[in-house]
Amino acid sequence: MATDTVHASEVTKARVHPVDEVLPAPRLAAYGFQHVLAFYAGAVLVPILVSSALGLTSEQLIHLINADLFTCGIASILQAVGFGRGAWRVGIKLPLLQGVTFTAVSPMIAIGMAVIGTGGTPVDGLLTIYGAVIVAGLFTFFVAPFFAKLLRFFPPVVTGSIILIIGVALVPVAAGDISFGAIGGLNGVVIDATGAYTPVEMFDYSLRNPELMLKNLAYAGGTLALILVVQRFTRGFLQTIAVLLGLVAGTLVAFFLGDAHFDDVASSSWIGVTTPFYFGVPQFSITAILSMIIVMLITMVETTGDAYATGEIVGKRVRPSDISAAIRADGLATTLGGVLNSFPYTAFAENVGLVRLTQVKSRWVVVAAGSIMIILGLLPKAAAIVAGIPHPVLGGAALALFAAVAVAGIQTLQKVDFTDHRNGIVVGTTIGAAGLITGYGAIAGAFPGWAQIFFGSGITLGAIVAIGLNLLFFHTGGGHGQAVAGRPGVSLVTIEQTNTMTRDAFADTFGDLVQGAPWAVDAAFAARPFEDAYALRAAFQDALLGATEEQQLELLRSFPDLGSLQDTAHARYADDHSVKGLPELAGEDLDDLNELTTAFEQKFGFPLVVSAADVDRYEKVIAHGWTRLANSPAAEKAAGLLEVAKILNHRFNEKVADANPIAAAKAAIAAEYGH
């Protein structure tokens, strides 16, 4: 009996997915600290940039850094541990570390500067930012379940353009730090020959202190050069902390040369607790809120990409419900950030890369990292050290980070079909509008105060232009033909385009309907031109039913065994079954399924194929499978092909617009009334 108990325990342990594995405490601490190191520079950079732009004091910056780290820890734990069930589940339960999104930097600075420009204080600007952050966080939390329906308004042409202009528009922020004290620019202050700070007009780009400018360029260039050297000549963990090493080395050099000062470290407390609304009651501005909601919409797209990327890395399928849970965690963390004096949150791509690099997949490592960040957030002296980083050193590191953001936008735009001139118009006009404001920020002063939030940031204006033009060119009016194919986030394909596709393009677009079977794709392709979506569906149905026996058996064998659906190579078929409860099978039910699929394969020579969309409970799949084992080989082949035809129809209805208008109408009604 004892032997049986030990064996059962080992089996249970073996079934734990690497994502859910709780590692020994020393390893958790070590891996968690590694995540914190990879994340730290990016985490503290946002409060430093915002504080520098708004002109906050060192004491206020120290509190911002503490609040940021403290809330980052809470946000990461929320995402990795998760809580709640069903439609209100929060947290994706994957190793996703949360940090303040760089997407929000320029809009937040624009909000704060608009308030200051109308006679407010830097703290007033900060409070207006917090009001917008709180409302945008609540918006994100409640809109999460519906976001999948909105993804089609954020195709790569929109997200790529926005990410590109974010990187480009943030470069002047880095330039402001590099030129700090020598040029007024965005900072509105210069340092004269005696070392005194002298206020100047904003956007005054005249060179006031050439000697200081040369020194600043040396610090910034040296920091950037070291970051590049580390990235080029190191591998593994050192490569992931290149920015952190550059900041540390640049600051040490500046300290020994007398240009870095840490006077506030001695006067800072050892322990400090982040209190809600430390700076005062948040102020609410409609334009600021709308600006921050746009930021959160972009952040939702980023989180979706990071979630899918992490799922691929750790070998765990990510379903629409998981995306909703991840976005809802972002919304809750962002609202909490506004309350605890921090900013909007999203998954940090740097740490997604670290998971890929180390192959440490446990989400509890992120929990450990979150706990470390909470502890760091309670140490004002640590924040005071960070606040002492010289401006030009920070600017050199920021230059590398912001340029990398722009490159990410270019990579996204590679997915765009620029043979369609409409996409070129969207990208070109977006870059032009964002560049206008980025290059000539003083333009915002010509507008009334309420409009300056939109026209004071190239990112905000560019995002509005990109979204608006996408709606205008792709979602309004007619004359472009019937949209017959496409998924959320991908441009729709018209029937005219389908009829002019090459064979390879046709296979890429529609091949997954038939598991990529080349003979089925060829047969359907030969039936062109298609009059409408119904004719396109009929072509695939005819291909399936008119195939040879060998081709039909080949198609049946292309489906995976139901007992091995954790294999991410079959994610499409697996997702259908996961909705019906396959991932929840355990114990005797899972053993029963494995026994059934093995017996089925041995008797018929192909796996048990089931259209999960036609099953209301997964227990019926198992029961019906045992019944089908009594079929003759010919009868089961016919039954299997019928299931394949059902799967084809369901996939066709998902992929093809207007394929089944009656079913679509029923689904819309059911969704509206919750049935």
N, C-alpha and C positions, 0 to 999 in steps of 0.2 A: 504493500500500500504506500509506504514511504517513497519507494522508487517511482510509483505512478504519480505521486504528488510532485516530486522534483521534475519529472518529465513534463507534466502539465505546465509547471511554472516556466520551464525553459521555452516551451512552445508559445506561451503567452508573451514572454519577453521578446521572442523572435519576431512576433507580429507587430511590435511597436515600430511605427514609422520613424526613420531618422529625425524627422522634424519634431516629433513628440518625445524623443529620447532625452531623459534628464541625466546629464553627464555628472561625474564626480565634482564636488565643490571646487577643488583646486583648478581643474580644467575649465570649469564654468567661469571662474574668476579671471583666469589667464586669457581665455578667448574673449570674454566680455571686455576686458581692459584693452585688448587689441582693437576691438570695434570702436571703443571710445577714442583711442588715439587716431584712428583713420577718420573719425567723424569730427574731432574736436575743433580743428581749424575752421571748417565750414560752419560749425554750429555757432561759434562765437563771432564769426565775421559779420553776420547780419546785424546784431545789435550794435557792433562797433561802427558799421557803415551808417546806420540810421542815426546813431548818436552824433557821429561826426557831421553829418549833413544838417541836422537840426540845431547843432551847437549846444548839446547837453553838457553838464559838468561831469568831471571824473567820478564823483560820488554817484551821480545818476547812472552813468555808464556801468559802474560796478554792480549796481542793483539790477540793471537790465541783463547783464551777463549771468548773474546768479539765477534770476528768474527764468532765463532762457534754458540753462542747463537743468534746472529743477523740473521745468515743464516738459523738456525733451525726454527726461527719464520717465515721467508719468505717461507721456504719449506713447513711448516705445513699449512700455509694459502693457498698456491698453491694446495695442496692435498685436503683440505677440501672444498674450494670454487670452484676451477676449472675454466677453461675458454676454449673457442673454441668449435667446434662442429664436429661431424662426425669422420672421420679417424684421425683427428689431435686434438682431445679433450685431454686436460691436466687436471689431477686431478680426483680422483674417487668419490669425493663428499660424503665421509663417515668420521666419526670421527677417522681419522688416524693421529697421531702425528708423525712428522718426526724428526729423529736424526741421528747422524753420526753412521755408521754401525761398530760394533766391528770386523766384518769379515775383514775389511781393516787394522786393527791395525798392525798386524804382517807383512803383505806385505809392508805397508808404511814404517815401521821401517827398513825392509830389503832393500828397495829402498834407503832410506836416508843413511843407514850405508854403502851400496855399494859405494855410491858417496863419502862419507867421506873416505872410505878405499882406494879410488884411488886418494886421495890428495885434495878432495873438502872440503869446509867448511860446517858446519851444515845448513847454509842458502842455500847453493847450493843443499844439499840433500832435503831441504824443497821445493825448486823451481822445482826440478825434480819430486817430489811427485805431485805438483800442475799441472805440464804439463800432467802427466799421468791421473790425476783426470779429467781434462778438456776434454781430448780426450775420456776417458771412459764414461763420462757423455753424450757426443754427440753420442757415439756409442749406449748407452742405449736408448736415446731419439728416434733415428731413427730405431732401431731394435725392438722396443716395439710391433708394429703390427704383427711381424713375430714370436714373442717369443713363442706363443702357439705351433707352429710347432717344436720348439726346445726343448719343455718340455720333450719329450720322451727320450732325451739324458741326462736328469737329474732325473732319477727315485730315489726312496728312498735309494737304495744302494749307489748312488753317493752323494746325498745331505746329508744323514745321516753320511756317512764317513767323508765328508768335515766338517760338523758342529762339529763332534766329535773331529777331529784333530785341529780345530780352538780352542776349549776349552782347549785341552791338550797343544797345542803349546803356548798358551798365559800364562800358569802357570809360565814359567820362567820369563816372564815380571813382573808378580806380585812378584815373588821371588827376582827379581832385586831391586824392591822398598823396600821389607822387609829387604834385606841385604845391603841396600845402605850405603856406607861408611865403611862397615866392610869387604866386599868382592868385588873385582873389577868386576868380572862377565861381565854382559852386559853393565854396566855403565862405566867401565874403569877408576874409580876413587875410592880412599879410604880416610878415615879420620884418621889421626894419633892421638896419645895421647894428642897433643897440640891443636887439633881441626883444623889443617891445612889440606887442600885438596891436595892429592898427586896423580898424574896420574899414572896408571898402564896399562899393556897390556890388551886389550879386551880378554874375555874368560879366564881370570886368576881367578880361583875359590879357591885360597888359602885364608884361614882365616887370615886377617891382624889385626883385632881389636876385640878380643873376648868379651870384656866388652860392646862395642857398639852393637855387635851382640845380646847379651842377652837383652839389652834394647830395640832394634828394635823388637825382637821377642815378648817382653811383650806388646809393643804398637800394633803390628799386631794381636797378639792373643787376646788381649782385645777388639780390634775393631771387629774382627770376632765373638768373643763370644757374644758381645752385639747385633750384627746383628741377630745371631741365636736365642737369647733370645726373641728379639722383634718379630721375625717370628713365634716363638713357642707359646708365651703367649699373643699375641695381635691379634686383628681381624680388619677387615675393613681398614680404611685409614692408620692407624699407621703401619699396616703390609706392605702396599705398599711403605712406605718410610723408611723401615728398614735400607737400605744402607745409606741413607742420615743421619739418626739418628746416625748410627755408625761412620760416618765420622765426624759429628759435635762433638760428645762426645769424640772421640779419639783425635781430634784436641784441644779441650778445656783442656783435661788432660795434653797433651803435652805442651800447652801454660803455664799452671800454674806451670809446672815442668821446664820451661825454655827451652823446646826443639822445640817450634814452634815460628816462628818470622814473624811479619807482618810489617816490616819496609817499604815495597814498597807501603803499603796502603796510608800512609801519603803523599808520593811523587807522587802518581797517580792522574790523573785529575778526576774531577767529571763527565765530559762529554767527550766522545771520539767517533768519527765517523769512522766506518770501511771503508777504501778506497780500491778500486780495486788494485791488484798487489802491496800491501804494501811492500812486501819483495823483489820485483824486477820482471823482466820478466821471466815467466815460462820457464823451460828447458825441452826438449822433448827427451826421450830415448825409443827406440822401445821395449826393454825388459821390461822397467818399465810400458809402456802403455799396453803391453800384460798381464802383471801381474795384472794390475788394471782392465782390461776387464774381466779377470777370476773372480775377486772379484765381479764385477757388475753382471755377469751371476748368481753367487750364490745369490747375493742380490735380483735379479729378482725372483728367486724361493722363497726366504723368503717373499718378498712383496706379491707374489701370495698367499702364505699361510695366511699371516696376513689379506689380503683383504677378503678372503673367511671366515676366522674366524670372522672378524668384521661383515660381512654380515649376518652370522648366529646369532650373538649376537643381532644385531639391527633389525633383521627380514626383511632384504632387499636382494633381489636376486642379485648376482654378476655375470655378464655376461662376455664373453671374451673381449668385447669392454671396459668394466670397468677395467679389468686387464691391458689392453693396456694403458688406461688413467692413471692408478696408476703408472705403470712402466715409462711412459713418464714423469710424474711429478718427479719421482726419478731422471731420467736422466737430466732434466732441473735444478733441485735443485743441483745435483752433479756438473754440469758444472758451475753453479753460485757459488758453494762452492769453486771450483778451482780459480775462478776470485776474490772472496772476502776473500781468505786466509783461507779456511776451507776444509772440506774433504767430502767423498762420503756419500750420504744420503739414508735412508730407513725408513720404518715404525718401530716404537718402540713397541716391543711386551709387554713391561711393561704397556704401556698405553692402549693396547688392553685389557689386563687383568683388568685394572681399569674401562674400559667401562662395562665389564661384571660384575664387583663387584658393581658398583654404579647404573647400569642400566640407566644412563644419556646418551641418544643416540644422542643428537643434535650435528651436525657437527660444529655448531657455537660456541660450547664450545671450540673446538680445535682452531677456529679462535681467540677466546679470549686468549687462551694459547699462540698462536703464537704472538699475539700483545704484551703480557707481556714479552715474550722472546726477542722480538725486543728492547723493552725498556731496559731490563737488558743488552743487548748487547751494549748499548750506555753508560754503566756505568763502566769505568775502575776500580773504587775503589772496586766494587763488585767482579770483576775478580781477583783483587789483593788479596782479602781475600781468594778466592778459591786457588790461586797459593801458598798460605802459608801453605796449608795442608802438614804435614810432610810425607816424603816418606814411612816409615813403616806403618803409619795409612792408607795411600792410598793403600799400598800393601795388607793389611789385608782385606779391602773391595773388592779389585780387585780379590783376591783369591776366594771369594764367587761368584762373578759375572762370572768369567771365568769357574769355575767348573760347574755352572748352564748351561753354553753354552754346555759343554761336555755332560751333562745329556740330554739336548735337542737332541743332536745327537744320543744318545742311544735310546731315545724314537722313533726317526724317523726310526732307524734300526730295531725296532720291527715289522715294516711293511714288512720287507724283508723275502723272502722265502729262508732260509738257507739250506733247503733240496736240493736246486740246488747248487752244489759245486762251480759254477762260481761266485755266490754272495760272498761266503766265500773267494775266491781268491781276488776279488776286495777289500773287506774290509780289509783283512789281509795285502795285499801288500801296500795298502794306509797307514795304520797305521805304518807299518814298515818303509816306505820311509819317512813319516813325522817325526817319532820318531828318525830316524837316524840324520836328520838335527837339530831337536830340542835338542837332547842330546849332539851332537857334532857340534855346530855351526861353529867351526873353519874349518870344511871340505870345506866350501865355498871358503876359501882362496886358495885352490888348483886349482880353475877354473879361466879363464880369467874374466876381469871385466864385460863384457856384460852378462856372464852366472851366475854371482854371485847373481843376483836378483832372479833367479829361484832356485838356490841351497843355497841361504842364508836364506830362509824361509821354515820351515817345512810345513806350510799351503799351500804355492804356489806349492811346489813340490808335496805334497800330493794331491792337487786338480787336478794337471795335470795327475798324475798317476790314480786317480779315474776315471776321464773323459776318458782317453785313454784306460784303461782296459775295461770300460763299452762298448766303441765302438768296441774294439777287440773281446770281448766275446759275445756281444749281437747284434751287428749291422753289422758284417762283416762275410763273408764266409757262408757256408751252413752246412748241416748235422744235423740241430737241428729240422727239421720238419717245416711244414707250419705254420706261425704265424697266428692264427685265432681270437684272442681276446686281448683286451688291450686298455688302454687310455693313453694319454700323461702323463708321469711321473710314469707309472705302467708297470712292466715287461710284455711282450707279452706272450700269451698262445698259445701253438702249438696244432695242431689237435691230435697229439699223447697224449699230456697231457689231452686234452678234453676227449679222449676216455678212459682214466684211472682215471678220477675224481670220487670222491665219489658223492653221490646225493647232499649232502649239499654244497660241493664245486661247483658243477655244478649250483645249484640254486643261490649261491652268485655271480657267474660270469655272468650268462645269465638271471637271474630271472627278471631283470628290463625290458627286452624286452616285457614281458607280464604282467607288473604291479605286478610281484611277485606271480601270480596265481599259486598255488601249483599243480593243476591238469594239467596245460599246461606244467610246468616244468617236471612233472613226465612222461607225454606222450612223450616229446622230449627226455628225458633221456633214456627212454626205447628203443628208436630207434638207440642207439649206436650199433656197432661202425660207425662213420661217415667217409666217404671216403674223403670228402673235405668240404669247407665252404658252397658250394651249398647244400650238403646233410644236413648240420646243419640247414640252413635256412628252407629247406623243412620240416624238423621235426617239427619246431615251427608252420609253416603254416598249416600243417596237423593237429596238435594239436588244433589249433584255429577253423578250419573248421569242425573237427570231434567231437567237444565237444557237450555235451547235451545242451538243451535250457536253463536249470537252470545255467549251468556253463558259458554260453555265456552272460546271463544277469548279472551274478555276475561280470564278467570281465568289462562289460559296466559300471556298477555301481561303479567300483573301480577308475574311472577317476573323477577328481574334477570338480566342477561347474566352468564354465569359469568366473563367477563373483567373485570367491574367490581365484584367483590364487596368491594373495599376500601371501597366506599361504606357508611358506617355506617348508612344508612337501611334497609339490608336485612340487619341484623345477625343476625336469627334464621336465615334461609336460609344466610347466610355462615358462621355458626358450624358448621352441619352439615357444610359442605364443608371448613372449615379443619381439622377433626379428621382428615379423610382425606388431608391433605397439600397442599391448594391453595396455602397461603402459601409452601410450599417450592419451588414451580415457578419456574424461571428459565431464561433462555437459550432454547434451541430448544424445550423443553417449553412454556414460556409463549407463545412465538410460535405454536406449533402450536395451543394452546388458543384464542388470539385469532383465528387464521385459521379454525378450526372454527366458533366462535360467530358470526363474521361471515357465513360461508357459510350457516350454518343459518338465521339470521335473514332473509337475502336470499331463500332458497328458500321457507320456510314462513310467514314473516310473524310468527313468535313465537319466543322464545328456546328454546334447548336446556334442558329441565327434567330434572333428575336427582335421584332420592332418594339422597342421599349415604350414608344409613344402611345401604343395601343394597349398598354397594360396599366391597370390602376394600382396594383400592389405587386411587389417583387416576389412574394411567396407564390403567386400564381404562375410566374415564369418557371419556377422549379417544378411545381405540380404538373403544369402543361408539358414540360420537357420530358418528364417520366412517361407521360401518356404517348408522346411522339416517338419514344423509343420502340413502341410496338408497331410502328409503320414499316412497310416494306421499303427498300432503298429507293425505288421509283417514286413511291408516294411521298417519302420524306424529301426527296429532291424537289418535288413540286411544292410541298409545304414550305421548304426553305426559300425557294424562288418567290413564293407569295410574300414571305416576310421581307425579302430584299426589295420587292416592288413597293411595299408599304414604306420601307425606310427611304427609298428613292423619292416617293411622293412627299414625305414629311420634309426631307432635306430641300426638295424643290420648292415647297411652300415657304420655307424659311429664307431661301436664297433669292427667289424670283418675285418681283413686285407684281401684284395683280394676278398671281397664279391661282389663288383660290379666294375670291372676294367674299364669298358667303362665309367661309370659315374665318376669314380675317375680321369680318364684321361681328361674328359671334364672339371671337376672342376679345375684341375691343369692349363689347358690352360686358363680358364676364369680368374683365380687368377693372372696368369702371365700378361695378357693383360688388366686386370682391368674391364672385362665385367661381 
